[in-house]
Amino acid sequence: MPEYAIVFARSARKELQALDPTIARRVLRRIESLAMAPRPPGCKKLKGSDNLWRIRIGDWRVIYSIDDGKRLVDISAVRHRRDAYR
């Protein structure tokens, strides 16, 4: 099965770079795993949107969209859970 390409929004890249290095490594490892399985166990489709999904990494949330036609995962946000849905 071919892998999906992972693309970051500029704001999501900045949010990831601002994290503590140990947390950033955990989050980045999970983001990289989305290339093989863009809908892993535990991911949820966000209500009120057509194509937004989220995964949990502790208190952090990664919000992303999936384009199956182009085999692309677009990371929109990497935020703490208190700020992720605002």
Secondary structure, DSSP 8 states (H G I E B T S, - for coil): ----EEEE-HHHHHHHHTS-HHHHHHHHHHHHHTTT-SS-TT-EE-TTSSSEEEEEETTEEEEEEEETTTTEEEEEEEEETTTTT-
